[in-house]
């Protein structure tokens, strides 16, 4: 089954589990402004440049390797979707050493809850990835009056295509709160933040869901972009429609996606933050593995 235009990251106990964003309070309105160190911005720009040549397609390119339920390679992949491309850029930027082995190790930590490979521990949705275990990212502060949406994720609909009946990190119907910057406020926000490279997670509107959801249930953040605020703010993203990675002025992009995305959640790279996932996420990953996931 193909992922619907980057809504899912990668191809994951009964009962409702409320996300840490709900249980412990969403960070979005109180987190300090993020000013990325110059070396962080430089590493992200270099990683974006290195990953710009990837072919972009409506595919689910990565899995857990030969012999696994999803036997696709663990990556990095030459053909990507919008989420896989962003994950590979992040992995390249934070890798401990040059080369595919170090990038693959960082990618494993980014793609899986607590860095534990498995279908049930994979970060299938952007919403749960960024709410529960966002390393190497941290949420940026939102201005007063920001919007928010609550979604109930349906990971079993993802696993059904693979015949997966095991457990998922967060349970079968986790609830996630997503505070976000309204689309109309995004350009002004970008002009006000320090120079750097940031991640924007686009929040889908009704038009996106009508055209692209493919019956996978509730979700909010469905496309990922890097925003470079140097000189004229520019976004870089993997475009399935165009089939390649491209950059365009933020203002032009915001005008183009009116009606498709209602807003964006901004994130800054924080490679110095602890690599260890929150305790409850580690416990959930252990539970899923023990259950055969």
Buried (B, 14 or more C-beta within 10 A) or exposed (E): BEBBBBBBBBBBBEEEBBBBBBEEEBBBBEBEEBBBEEEBBEBBBEBBEBBBEBBBEBBBBBBBEEEEBBEBBBBBBEEBBBBBBBBBBBBBBBBEEEEEEBBBBBBBBBBBBBBBBBBBBBBBBBBBBBBBBBBBBBBBBBEEEBBBBBBBBBBBBBBEEBEBEBBBBBBBBBBBBBBBBBBEBBBEBBEEBEEBBBBBBBBBBEBBBEEBBBEBBBBBBBBBBBBBBEEEBBBBBBBBEEEEBBBBEBBEBBEEBEEBBBBBBBBBBBBEEEEEBBEBBBEBBBBBBEEEB
